């Protein structure tokens, strides 16, 4: 149960509490040392120039030089503390965000995006930049104004009035740019999603002339993003120019007032110069805030999106590692559909398999075969009923341990940028070369791999773009067989295979059975179920038949013959 909104992101920031606290400490000394410059100027104007003492000037110069060098060292350390804080937050959330992106894709099925990783980078870069210094230095604004007050109340009035006006400008900057920036970000997301979809389906775009329509949609969203960005930039630019003008006026005003006071011999010329320098330092955090406001808004928005993502996709509970599965699958009154769906796609599914068994699942399109495949592999969870492997529901298994027990070939095979061997080994940290070759041999793809330029070390490109559809499917089969999983689920495994590929698939199913594994094949083409022992028939998401293959096929043949006989009888009855 979550303790508070965005608790995980806050907890990650909590890990940097020490860095942030030390940054605050260093900021204290840095801002204290900032006064050394104005005090030096006062002493030079009021003591050295009047006394013409070179020794005093040298002593003061050495002292201020040492203090400024010390301040520079503290600035360097403070900057590095924030860089380390950003890196620590990235280390604390990076894996969690990456996992949550993939999990949300499974749960919502909306394609999602990798934007949360960009959000994490935005937060990290903001912490590592100049923006946070404005927050650490802001508490010193009253201190600097207080020092100016000690010089003279009238100088304080000028400086405080300027600080108030600049603070109002900063608030206007937030108010006037927040909505346009948010709208620009949203439209940028939409345009990026369209471009990414076009990139993934470039062949279809080119072949069917989809480019003009997609380009038009992209330009619409991209144009809106530019318009909102331009509006925000215009407003921010206006306020930035206003702020700069006000600062210049204030610098002149405090010098003018200081000069008048010096003429009246109320303050010394050194105090006049010191007041001008201190006022500049007092207004620096406001200037920093205005200059870095856009990055602050971006980081704040990214922080909220990260919190929302991690709330939507909570971290999975730690599961006790169960023993390696021996080979017993039980499906109990399964009712389920896609995540967030309001209607079940499959219902009333119940069967059992034991080690060495192979099951074929047949039925027309949209009968629920792919949905059942996702339920059997733990990609989706059932709404009612359970899928049990060796007596434990799939939810009770540790996800990584379960992944090693299961081999899955989805209907749409997706490979990843890397080598052939890396894809077959599922990108394992310490892959077994013998197991890679064994999986390839079982899938009947070893000889084909050796014909590639670098064999198992061949780079396959983004999504396997350098391979044909049949090659991708057979490599996907080898990946499913890697490590001898106890349960292998194949969804339309021969959709892109030729006769040789069909034969290799049949032999692979037999090999899994021979070693005591279980195979479930979702099939349209009869060649895919040649080596199975059992058949499950789906119709409109419901189980119509289950049993030995020969019995189910015989029953379907009898039913088909009976239907044909009835049709013939009706035709004869109504014949003229």
Residue, then its C-alpha position, 0 to 999 in steps of 0.5 A: x500500500x502506498x504511503x503517499x502520492x509519488x512516494x517512490x520518487x520522494x524516497x529516491x530524493x530522500x537518498x540524496x538528503x545528505x548531498x542536499x544538506x551538504x549543498x546547503x552548508x556549502x551555500x551558507x559559506x559561499x554566500x558568506x564569502x560573497x561579502x568579502x568582495x564588497x567589504x574589500x571595495x569599502x576598505x580600498x575606497x575608505x582606507x587605502x585611497x585616503x591613507x595611500x598605504x601600499x602595505x594595507x592594500x597588499x594585505x587586503x588583496x592577499x586576504x580577499x584573494x585567499x577568501x575568493x579561492x576558498x569560495x571557488x573551491x566550495x563552489x566546485x564541491x557544491x556543484x559536484x554534490x548536486x551532480x552526484x545527487x542527480x546520479x544517485x536519483x537516476x541509479x535509484x529509479x532507473x531500473x524501476x522506471x524501465x521495468x514500469x514502462x514495459x509493465x504498463x505496455x502489457x497492462x494498458x496495451x496502448x503502445x506507451x512510450x519511453x518518455x519516462x526515461x527522458x523524464x528521469x534524464x530531465x530531473x537528473x540534468x536539472x539537479x546537475x545544472x545551475x537551477x538548484x543554486x537559485x533555491x539554495x541562495x534565495x534565503x540569503x536575499x534578506x541577509x544581503x538586504x539587511x547588510x544594505x540596510x546597515x549601510x543606509x535605510x534609503x539604499x535598503x528601500x531601493x534594493x528591497x523595492x527592486x527585489x520585490x518587483x523582480x519577484x513579481x516578474x518571476x511569478x508572472x513568468x511561472x503563471x504565463x508560461x506554465x500552460x503553453x509549455x505543458x501544451x507544447x510538451x503534450x503536442x510534442x509527445x503526439x508528434x513523436x508517437x506518430x513519427x515512431x509509428x511511421x518508422x516502425x511501419x516504414x515498409x507499409x507506409x512506403x508501399x501503400x502511400x501512407x506518407x502524405x497522410x502521416x506527414x499531415x498528422x505529424x505536421x499538425x501536432x508539430x505545428x501546434x507544439x511550435x506555436x505553444x512553444x513560441x508563445x511560451x518563449x515570447x512571454x518568457x523573453x518579454x519577462x526576461x528583457x523586463x527583468x534585465x531592464x529593471x536590474x540595470x535601472x536598479x544598479x543606476x538607481x542605487x549608485x545615484x542614491x548612494x552618490x547623493x548620500x555620499x555628497x551629503x556625507x551620510x555614507x562613504x564612497x566605499x559604502x556606495x560601491x559596496x551597496x551596489x555590489x551587494x544588491x547585485x548579489x541579492x538579486x542574483x537568485x531571482x535572476x537565476x530563477x528567471x533564467x532557469x525557469x523553463x528547466x525548472x518547469x520541465x523538471x517539475x512536470x517530469x517529476x510528477x509524471x514519474x510519480x504517476x507512472x510508479x503509482x500506476x505500476x507498483x513494484x512487484x512483491x518479492x516472491x519466494x523462489x520456488x523449485x524448478x518446475x517438473x512439468x504439470x500445467x493446470x488451467x482452471x476455469x479461465x475467464x480473462x481478456x486484455x488489461x482494462x477490458x470490460x469484456x472477457x475474450x476467453x471464458x470457461x477454459x479448463x485443461x491439464x497437461x503433464x510432462x512430455x505432452x503437446x497440445x494444439x489450440x485451434x479455432x477461427x480468427x478472433x477465437x481467443x488463441x493469442x489471448x490464451x497464449x498470453x495468459x499461459x505465459x503470465x503476460x496477462x493475469x486472469x480475471x477469474x480462475x488460475x493458470x498453475x505450473x506445478x501447483x503454483x499460480x503464475x502470480x506466485x512465481x518470481x517473474x525472472x524465475x518464471x521466465x526461465x521456465x517458459x519459452x514463448x514465441x508470440x504471433x508478432x516476433x520481435x527481436x532486439x538490436x544485437x547479435x544472433x547469439x544474444x537474441x537466442x540467449x535472451x540477452x543473458x548476463x552469462x550465456x551458455x554457448x553450448x545452450x545457444x547452439x543446442x537451441x538453434x539446432x533444435x529449432x532447425x536454424x543452426x545451418x542458416x545462422x552459419x550462412x550469415x556473415x558473422x554466424x552467431x555474432x551477426x548483428x541483426x539490426x533494429x528489430x531484426x531488420x536485416x533478416x527475412x520474416x521466416x528467419x526472424x520467426x525461426x530465431x524467435x523459436x530458437x529463443x523460446x527453446x533456449x535453456x530447455x524451458x519446461x513450458x513452450x507456448x508457440x503462437x502461430x509459429x509457422x505463419x512465415x515458414x516454408x515447407x522446410x521451416x514447417x518440418x523443423x517446427x515439427x521436429x522441434x516440438x517432438x524434441x521438447x516432448x522427448x526431453x519431458x517438456x510441455x508444448x502448446x501450439x496456437x495454430x491455423x495451419x494443420x502442419x503446426x499440429x502434426x506432432x501434438x497429442x492433444x487438441x483444444x478447440x476454441x470458438x468465440x472465446x469458449x472451449x468447444x472440445x478438448x481431448x486426444x487429437x485423433x478423438x477431437x478431429x474425428x468428432x469434428x469430422x462427424x459434426x461436419x458430416x452431420x451438418x453437410x447431411x442436414x444441408x443436403x436434406x434441406x436443399x432436397x426438401x425445398x427443391x422444385 
